[in-house]
Amino acid sequence: MINIKREFDYEIKKLEPNIYDIDLQDKGIKGKLVVYAVVTNIYEREDQGKELEDRILVRFNINVGFRNQGERRYTEEQKPSSQLDILEMVKVVQEPFTEYVLEDGTTLRTRYVPTHIYLMEGARDMVGDPIFTVKGSLLVSLAK
């Protein structure tokens, strides 16, 4: 069980999305995948080490959007889809750090690094765009 000592107040100093170019011509998909990793809570745990870096706990949400530059395919009914990991097929445009300033002046820097980008083959959203699922890790560092 994790015991929380306190929750930090913070301000967002810099927030930019990860952006990936996707060009899968054989599937009629071209555009930019936009991923925001937004911290929702920053906690300090009890009894986890001497340094704050050892005691920090971060909760975050991932928001994924697609800027379609190709065709939209509308489907009346959704077919069961398979997942295709396209991580090796995308081009990284940017994977910036996001910065948060904690109440004590410490800067928390985060960077989301995807380990999988899945294309849900055969599935489209309400406007005809492809559906993606992104999995990854959040890198965290602290600086005074």
N, C-alpha and C positions, 0 to 999 in steps of 0.2 A: 504494500500500500504506500502511496506517495502522500507525504504530509506537506501541505503548503504553508510556508511561513508568511508570505504576503503576495499581493498582486500589485504590479507596477502600473502607475499611470504613465502614459506616453503620448508623444505627438509623432505623426508621420512627417518625416523630413523629405524623403524622396521615394516615390512609388512609380515604377515603370514596369510594363509587362515584358514577359519573354515573348519573342516573336520568331516564328519558324515559317519558312517558305515551303509550300507543298505543291508539287507538280507531278501528279499521277495521271498522265495522259490516257493510259489504258483504262482508267476508271472514270475519266471525265471530271477529275478533281484538280482544281488549280486555285490557289489562294494563300492566305496567311493565317496560321493558327496563332491565336493570341491567348497567353496564359498569365493570369494574375495570381500570385500567391500573397494573400493578405493576412497579416498577423491579427488575431482577434483578442488574444490574452497573453500576457507575459507574467510569469510567476517565479518566485524564488522558493525552492524546496528547502526543507529542513534537513540537516545532518547529511549532506551529500558531498562535502569537501570544504576546503578552506577558501578557495577562490569562487567568486560569483559565477564565473564561466561553468563551474562544475555543478552549480545549484540552479541554473536558469532552466525554465521549462516554457516552451512556446507552443501555443495552439494557433492554427492557421486554417484558412479556407482556400480552396483552389477554384478559380472561375475560368472557364474555357470558352472562347468564342472563335468564330471562323469568318474571316473576311473573304467572301467568295469572289474570285476573279474568273471563274469558269462558268459552266452551265449549271442550272438548277434543274433537278429532276423531281417532279412531284409524283408522289405515289398515293393511290387511294387507300391501300392497306399496307401495313408494315409486315414484311416477311421476317421470319427469324433470321438473324444475321450472325455471321461469324466474325471473329476479331482477327484483324491483321495488324501485327506490330510493324509500324512504319518508321520507327525511330531512326533507323539507318538510311531512310529515304528522304528525310527532311533536311533542309539547309538552315542552320542557325543564323538568324539575322541579329538577334541580341538576347543575351541572358544577363541582365544587369542586377546589381545589388539594390535592395530596398533598404532604406535607413529609417530607424525610429530613434527618437531621443527620449530616454527614460527620465523620470522625475528627478533623479540625482545627477543628471547631466551626462550619464553614460550613453554612448551610441551603440545601438544594436543593429548589426548589418545582417541581412538575410539574402540568400540566393536560392531560388528553386531550380533544381536540376532534374529533368525528367529521366526516368529509367525505362519507361515504356510510353509510346504514343500509339494507341490502338485506333484503327479505323473500323467502325462497325459496318462491315460490308453488307450492302443490300438495304441499309436503313437510312432514312432521310428525315429531317425535322419538318415542321409545319410549312416552312418556306422553301423546302427542297434542297437544303444544304446537307452535306454529309455529317454524320455524328462521330465524334471522337471521344475517347476516354484517355486521360493522362494520369500516369502514376509516377511518383518520384520522391525525392528527398529534399528537405530544407536544410541548407547549410547556415550556420549561425556563428557570428563572432561578436565580441564586445570590445569597445575601445573607450577609454576615458577622454 
